[in-house]
Amino acid sequence: MDPTAFKLFGIEIRYYGLLLAFAFLVAYFLIKHLAGEFGIKKKYAEEFMLISTLLGIIGARVFEIFFYDPAYYMNHPLQTFCIWKGGLASHGAIFSIVIFTYFYSKKRKIPFLKLADLAVIPGILFGIFIRIGNFINNELIGKPTNIWIGIKINNIKRHPVQLYQAFSNLIVFSSLYTIKKFVKEKPGFLFSSFLFLYSLLRLITEFYKELPPGYGFSLFHLNLAQWISLVLMIASVILFLKLRRCKLWNVKKKKT
């Protein structure tokens, strides 16, 4: 599939960029819709969404350049700014947004865990659309396979791993959106659940991905994304156990 959707005044408009823009619009309206449920003012939710999206893209790009493919960008420095062609590392986005969430919550006097719970629901939407963009760009391709859902790339049938990961992100989004109303009194539950579910599914689906030589690193048959996923899974379990013992989760409602 041609990654270029159309040309405007001689400039290529790619599906990847359109999907990224669409993801932002959906996430923007969703966070406004959900803000009240988390006790956060809409104006703060809007401000948070705008800034965190920008920082998330920057963080994702920086992580991609320095940890996954530094040699390529060193030889093609102008490609650093061509984010519409792909090359956004989701873990870089997660790290940068979590850090920003902490400082923004301090500035606006919003409980960090509540803001983090709100952020992960629209945030995972970006992962869905970006993976579809990866599929259209024929990047981060899957390993060869003979199964019926395999996609031919250069006459080799491969796992559509980008779609596996898009679907896994959809599972995470659906799960978080479904349980949010049941865990309103447990700040941090959605955040820790996101870290665990996303990391677990990422760890599994990465086994079907065929990374080019020199892209990231591999250790004990696990690539960089899988090692980070393992660390985040452990961190999510530790956070969950700490929150379980926290007074915030053990407040008993007074009988009326």
TORGUVEX-481162 format. One record per residue (C-alpha): residue in one letter; x, y, z. Coordinates in steps of 0.02 Angstrom, whole numbers, padded with zeros to 5 digits, always signed. Layout:
<atoms>
AXYZ;...
</atoms>
This chain:
<atoms>
M+00000+00000+00000;D+00063+00172-00046;P+00098+00266+00118;T+00057+00432+00032;A-00127+00477+00045;F-00117+00625-00074;K-00010+00774-00122;L-00051+00953-00075;F+00045+01087-00168;G+00180+00959-00206;I+00194+00905-00023;E+00164+00722+00021;I+00024+00697+00147;R+00048+00524+00222;Y-00079+00411+00303;Y+00034+00402+00456;G+00020+00589+00484;L-00168+00588+00453;L-00191+00445+00576;L-00087+00537+00706;A-00194+00693+00683;F-00355+00591+00693;A-00293+00506+00852;F-00262+00676+00930;L-00437+00738+00887;V-00521+00583+00959;A-00412+00586+01115;Y-00440+00773+01139;F-00630+00758+01140;L-00622+00601+01245;I-00517+00678+01383;K-00637+00827+01389;H-00782+00706+01404;L-00699+00604+01542;A-00622+00747+01643;G-00776+00771+01754;E-00780+00588+01802;F-00605+00605+01873;G-00641+00769+01962;I-00529+00870+01846;K-00580+01035+01767;K-00604+01028+01579;K-00489+01176+01549;Y-00348+01085+01638;A-00385+00925+01543;E-00377+01020+01378;E-00215+01106+01425;F-00140+00942+01485;M-00190+00854+01323;L-00113+00985+01210;I+00054+00994+01302;S+00068+00808+01338;T+00036+00764+01155;L+00177+00878+01099;L+00296+00813+01233;G+00243+00635+01197;I+00287+00653+01013;I+00454+00734+01056;G+00492+00600+01185;A+00444+00461+01064;R+00554+00534+00928;V+00704+00563+01041;F+00691+00385+01108;E+00682+00316+00931;I+00835+00415+00876;F+00948+00379+01024;F+00897+00203+01073;Y+00832+00117+00917;D+00913+00186+00759;P+01050+00314+00799;A+01158+00263+00650;Y+01020+00303+00525;Y+00982+00475+00596;M+01166+00515+00613;N+01183+00485+00425;H+01016+00568+00384;P+00998+00710+00511;L+00859+00799+00415;Q+00749+00645+00436;T+00743+00684+00622;F+00599+00803+00592;C+00499+00694+00471;I+00384+00614+00600;W+00246+00592+00471;K+00353+00454+00395;G+00349+00355+00558;G+00480+00323+00689;L+00395+00357+00856;A+00445+00245+01001;S+00295+00221+01116;H+00401+00193+01271;G+00482+00362+01244;A+00309+00439+01240;I+00258+00349+01399;F+00411+00405+01496;S+00398+00587+01441;I+00211+00597+01476;V+00226+00517+01648;I+00360+00644+01695;F+00255+00787+01628;T+00101+00721+01719;Y+00195+00727+01884;F+00249+00908+01863;Y+00083+00965+01789;S-00012+00887+01934;K+00098+00983+02055;K+00072+01146+01963;R-00118+01129+01952;K-00135+01045+02122;I-00216+00891+02047;P-00181+00720+02126;F-00050+00638+02016;L-00135+00468+02015;K-00303+00540+01962;L-00224+00634+01819;A-00124+00480+01769;D-00283+00375+01772;L-00368+00500+01657;A-00219+00515+01540;V-00197+00330+01500;I-00371+00308+01424;P-00355+00433+01280;G-00167+00404+01277;I-00179+00223+01221;L-00282+00279+01071;F-00124+00349+00994;G-00047+00176+01003;I-00191+00103+00902;F-00181+00227+00759;I+00009+00236+00755;R+00021+00047+00735;I-00101+00056+00589;G+00013+00191+00517;N+00162+00074+00540;F+00068-00058+00442;I+00032+00061+00299;N+00214+00119+00298;N+00275-00062+00293;E+00389-00027+00441;L+00423-00135+00594;I+00369-00285+00492;G+00330-00458+00557;K+00425-00620+00541;P+00391-00738+00394;T+00240-00851+00417;N+00124-00969+00325;I-00034-00931+00423;W-00188-00869+00331;I-00181-00692+00400;G-00004-00666+00339;I+00028-00514+00228;K+00145-00520+00079;I+00286-00394+00085;N+00411-00404-00058;N+00341-00577-00101;I+00368-00642+00076;K+00217-00684+00182;R+00236-00605+00354;H+00144-00585+00518;P+00046-00421+00516;V+00125-00382+00685;Q+00080-00198+00673;L-00104-00248+00669;Y-00075-00370+00812;Q-00011-00226+00916;A-00149-00108+00858;F-00276-00238+00914;S-00187-00267+01079;N-00193-00080+01112;L-00378-00084+01073;I-00397-00220+01204;V-00307-00111+01331;F-00416+00040+01288;S-00577-00061+01300;S-00524-00137+01465;L-00480+00029+01545;Y-00636+00115+01480;T-00746-00027+01544;I-00675-00038+01720;K-00654+00149+01751;K-00825+00169+01831;F-00792+00027+01951;V-00627+00094+02018;K-00667+00278+02045;E-00621+00262+02229;K-00453+00183+02188;P-00338+00315+02113;G-00193+00237+02020;F-00286+00077+01978;L-00309+00122+01795;F-00130+00186+01780;S-00054+00028+01854;S-00173-00080+01750;F-00120+00011+01593;L+00064-00015+01628;F+00038-00201+01659;L-00082-00240+01515;Y+00008-00136+01385;S+00177-00207+01434;L+00117-00387+01439;L+00038-00378+01266;R+00187-00282+01196;L+00305-00414+01266;I+00206-00553+01180;T+00177-00469+01011;E+00359-00418+00994;F+00403-00602+00969;Y+00319-00590+00798;K+00417-00436+00744;E+00572-00443+00635;L+00684-00296+00673;P+00818-00244+00549;P+01002-00270+00599;G+01066-00133+00713;Y+00891-00076+00763;G+00892-00069+00952;F+00976-00218+01035;S+00939-00397+01080;L+00987-00486+01241;F+00937-00665+01285;H+00823-00665+01132;L+00726-00514+01196;N+00733-00346+01108;L+00740-00175+01191;A+00551-00151+01190;Q+00528-00317+01278;W+00655-00278+01413;I+00572-00110+01445;S+00403-00198+01449;L+00468-00318+01581;V+00530-00175+01688;L+00363-00084+01672;M+00267-00242+01716;I+00369-00261+01875;A+00346-00076+01914;S+00158-00091+01888;V+00145-00238+02008;I+00246-00146+02140;L+00137+00008+02118;F-00022-00096+02129;L+00035-00182+02290;K+00083-00016+02368;L-00083+00063+02320;R-00177-00087+02387;R-00104-00052+02558;C-00129+00135+02539;K-00260+00227+02641;L-00330+00300+02480;W-00396+00127+02434;N-00454+00081+02607;V-00569+00225+02649;K-00734+00154+02706;K-00890+00248+02657;K-00997+00308+02800;K-01167+00227+02811;T-01314+00344+02789;
</atoms>
